[in-house]
Amino acid sequence: MGRVWLRTFCHPTPTTVSHAFVIGSTVGGLSERIGTFLINDDTTTFTDLRQKIEVFNDNGMNRRTAMYQDLLHLMATGSNPHEYEGKKIMKYRFGVIEGIGGQELGDTNFTRDYDKSLVPRLIDSEVESEPIKEVVGNLLELDILLVPVSQIRPQDGSVTAQIWQDTFETEEEKMKRTVDHINEIDLTKYSPEKIQAANNPSREEEENAMELAESGEFK
């Protein structure tokens, strides 16, 4: 058996768009540990973990867990720099930050002392059906982070609050890019010898054509 610890990650909400009364509850960044689950090291997948996070069985009826209720609130009210809308905002991805996890001993406080320039490395959605330990490695050294998709820039999938900016090229830059492209073209394939060889059939090709004509198969 193994254990996973869970945290959430959100970009800080700018004070310019936050009411002073709620700034303290929407500071963003890395949260304290919000829960833990015992798992089977060999078989428990991220898909299984989603099930544990979101649903519990109450006398034969599936209900949302308190953890998932809090996560839904975070996704609905947290920072949304990329302006996700509707149901798209109510989704989350798994991630890790190297060095965040393991035994919290003494005065260690990851949420206070960790490097704030670090952002989660997202777990590829395609491997969520694989055992967590095979994807993450040593679960005693890394906590699993729940990252709302609103924290992810849709154009390139990076965890950033920076808005995507389409690159603008000056005429000089466009010309340079065109010239660089031309310089990369292999002009040797357009040599007179290769062009002549391509246009003139070889002796073998002429003989094959004559044989087909004599046999009546070439028309």
C-alpha positions as CSV (number, residue, x, y, z in Angstrom):
1,M,0.0,0.0,0.0
2,G,1.0,3.6,-0.6
3,R,-0.2,7.1,0.2
4,V,-0.8,10.2,-1.8
5,W,-1.1,13.7,-0.4
6,L,-3.2,16.3,-2.3
7,R,-2.8,20.1,-2.7
8,T,-4.4,22.6,-5.0
9,F,-2.6,25.2,-7.1
10,C,-4.0,28.5,-8.5
11,H,-2.4,31.6,-9.8
12,P,-2.8,34.6,-7.4
13,T,-5.9,36.7,-8.1
14,P,-4.7,40.3,-8.9
15,T,-5.9,42.7,-6.3
16,T,-7.2,45.0,-9.1
17,V,-9.9,42.5,-9.8
18,S,-10.6,41.3,-6.2
19,H,-12.8,42.8,-3.6
20,A,-10.7,43.6,-0.5
21,F,-12.9,41.4,1.6
22,V,-12.1,38.2,-0.3
23,I,-8.5,38.8,-1.2
24,G,-7.3,36.8,1.8
25,S,-9.2,33.7,0.7
26,T,-8.1,33.9,-3.0
27,V,-4.4,34.5,-2.7
28,G,-3.6,31.6,-5.0
29,G,-0.4,29.7,-5.1
30,L,0.1,26.4,-3.4
31,S,-2.4,25.3,-0.8
32,E,-1.8,23.4,2.4
33,R,-2.5,19.6,2.1
34,I,-6.2,19.2,1.6
35,G,-6.4,15.4,2.0
36,T,-4.7,12.1,1.6
37,F,-5.7,8.7,0.2
38,L,-4.3,5.2,0.7
39,I,-3.7,3.5,-2.6
40,N,-2.4,0.3,-4.1
41,D,1.1,1.1,-5.5
42,D,0.8,-1.5,-8.2
43,T,-2.7,-0.8,-9.5
44,T,-4.2,2.6,-8.5
45,T,-4.4,5.0,-11.4
46,F,-5.1,8.7,-11.7
47,T,-8.5,7.7,-13.0
48,D,-9.1,5.8,-9.8
49,L,-7.8,8.8,-7.8
50,R,-10.3,11.1,-9.6
51,Q,-13.1,8.7,-8.4
52,K,-11.8,8.9,-4.8
53,I,-11.6,12.7,-4.9
54,E,-15.1,13.3,-6.4
55,V,-17.4,10.6,-5.2
56,F,-18.2,8.5,-2.1
57,N,-20.9,5.9,-1.5
58,D,-23.5,6.9,1.1
59,N,-25.8,4.0,1.8
60,G,-25.8,2.8,-1.8
61,M,-26.0,6.4,-3.3
62,N,-23.0,8.2,-4.9
63,R,-22.5,11.7,-3.5
64,R,-19.9,14.4,-4.0
65,T,-17.2,14.5,-1.4
66,A,-16.5,17.5,0.7
67,M,-13.1,17.8,-1.0
68,Y,-14.7,17.9,-4.4
69,Q,-17.2,20.5,-3.3
70,D,-14.3,22.7,-2.2
71,L,-12.5,22.1,-5.4
72,L,-15.6,23.1,-7.5
73,H,-15.8,26.3,-5.5
74,L,-12.1,27.0,-6.2
75,M,-12.6,26.4,-9.9
76,A,-15.6,28.7,-10.0
77,T,-14.1,31.5,-8.0
78,G,-10.4,31.3,-8.5
79,S,-8.3,33.3,-10.9
80,N,-9.3,32.8,-14.6
81,P,-6.7,34.8,-16.6
82,H,-7.5,33.0,-19.8
83,E,-11.2,33.6,-19.6
84,Y,-12.5,30.0,-19.7
85,E,-16.3,29.9,-19.8
86,G,-19.2,27.5,-18.9
87,K,-18.4,23.9,-18.2
88,K,-14.9,24.2,-19.4
89,I,-13.9,26.0,-16.2
90,M,-15.1,23.2,-14.0
91,K,-12.3,20.8,-14.8
92,Y,-8.9,20.1,-13.3
93,R,-5.6,18.4,-14.2
94,F,-3.1,16.6,-12.0
95,G,0.4,17.9,-11.6
96,V,3.5,17.9,-9.4
97,I,6.2,20.4,-8.4
98,E,9.6,18.9,-7.9
99,G,10.6,19.2,-4.2
100,I,7.0,19.6,-2.9
101,G,6.1,16.6,-0.9
102,G,7.5,14.1,1.5
103,Q,7.6,14.4,5.3
104,E,6.9,17.9,6.6
105,L,9.0,18.0,9.7
106,G,10.0,20.8,12.1
107,D,9.4,24.3,10.8
108,T,9.2,23.3,7.2
109,N,6.2,25.0,5.5
110,F,6.1,24.4,1.8
111,T,3.2,26.7,1.1
112,R,5.1,29.5,2.8
113,D,8.7,28.8,1.8
114,Y,8.7,27.2,-1.6
115,D,10.0,29.0,-4.7
116,K,7.0,31.0,-5.9
117,S,8.4,31.1,-9.4
118,L,7.8,27.3,-9.7
119,V,4.6,26.1,-11.4
120,P,3.2,22.5,-11.6
121,R,4.4,20.0,-14.2
122,L,1.1,18.7,-15.5
123,I,0.5,14.9,-15.8
124,D,-0.4,14.1,-19.4
125,S,-4.1,13.1,-19.6
126,E,-3.1,10.2,-21.8
127,V,-1.4,8.4,-18.9
128,E,-4.1,8.8,-16.3
129,S,-5.1,5.2,-16.9
130,E,-1.6,4.1,-15.8
131,P,-0.6,3.4,-12.1
132,I,0.3,6.6,-10.3
133,K,3.6,5.3,-9.0
134,E,4.8,4.5,-12.5
135,V,4.0,8.0,-13.7
136,V,5.2,10.0,-10.7
137,G,7.8,7.8,-9.1
138,N,8.4,8.1,-5.4
139,L,5.1,9.2,-3.8
140,L,6.9,9.8,-0.5
141,E,8.7,12.7,-2.1
142,L,6.0,14.4,-4.3
143,D,2.5,15.6,-3.4
144,I,-0.1,15.4,-6.1
145,L,-1.5,18.8,-7.1
146,L,-5.0,19.5,-8.4
147,V,-4.7,22.3,-11.0
148,P,-7.9,23.9,-12.4
149,V,-7.8,24.1,-16.2
150,S,-8.4,27.9,-15.8
151,Q,-4.8,28.1,-14.8
152,I,-3.6,26.6,-18.0
153,R,-3.0,28.7,-21.2
154,P,-5.1,26.9,-23.9
155,Q,-2.8,27.9,-26.8
156,D,0.2,26.0,-25.6
157,G,-0.9,24.1,-22.4
158,S,1.5,25.9,-20.1
159,V,0.6,26.7,-16.5
160,T,0.9,30.5,-16.6
161,A,-1.2,33.6,-15.9
162,Q,0.5,35.3,-18.9
163,I,-2.0,36.0,-21.7
164,W,-1.1,34.6,-25.1
165,Q,0.2,37.2,-27.4
166,D,0.2,36.6,-31.2
167,T,3.7,37.4,-32.5
168,F,4.0,40.4,-34.8
169,E,6.5,40.4,-37.5
170,T,7.9,43.5,-39.2
171,E,8.5,43.5,-42.9
172,E,12.2,43.2,-42.3
173,E,11.6,40.1,-40.1
174,K,9.3,38.5,-42.7
175,M,11.9,39.1,-45.4
176,K,14.7,37.6,-43.3
177,R,12.5,34.5,-42.6
178,T,11.9,34.1,-46.3
179,V,15.6,34.5,-47.2
180,D,16.5,32.0,-44.5
181,H,14.0,29.5,-45.9
182,I,15.4,29.9,-49.4
183,N,18.9,29.4,-48.1
184,E,17.9,26.1,-46.6
185,I,16.7,24.7,-50.0
186,D,18.9,22.0,-51.4
187,L,19.7,23.4,-54.9
188,T,21.9,20.5,-55.9
189,K,18.8,18.5,-56.8
190,Y,18.2,21.1,-59.5
191,S,21.6,20.6,-61.2
192,P,21.6,20.2,-65.0
193,E,22.9,16.7,-64.7
194,K,20.0,15.6,-62.4
195,I,17.4,17.4,-64.5
196,Q,18.7,15.7,-67.7
197,A,18.8,12.3,-66.0
198,A,15.2,12.8,-64.8
199,N,14.0,13.8,-68.3
200,N,15.9,11.2,-70.3
201,P,15.0,7.5,-69.7
202,S,17.8,5.1,-69.0
203,R,18.9,2.4,-71.4
204,E,17.2,-0.2,-69.2
205,E,13.9,1.8,-69.2
206,E,14.1,2.1,-73.1
207,E,14.6,-1.7,-73.4
208,N,11.7,-2.4,-71.1
209,A,9.5,-0.1,-73.1
210,M,10.5,-1.8,-76.4
211,E,9.7,-5.2,-74.9
212,L,6.3,-4.1,-73.8
213,A,5.6,-2.6,-77.3
214,E,6.7,-5.8,-79.1
215,S,4.5,-8.0,-76.8
216,G,1.5,-5.8,-77.4
217,E,1.0,-5.0,-73.8
218,F,2.1,-1.4,-74.2
219,K,-0.5,0.9,-75.8
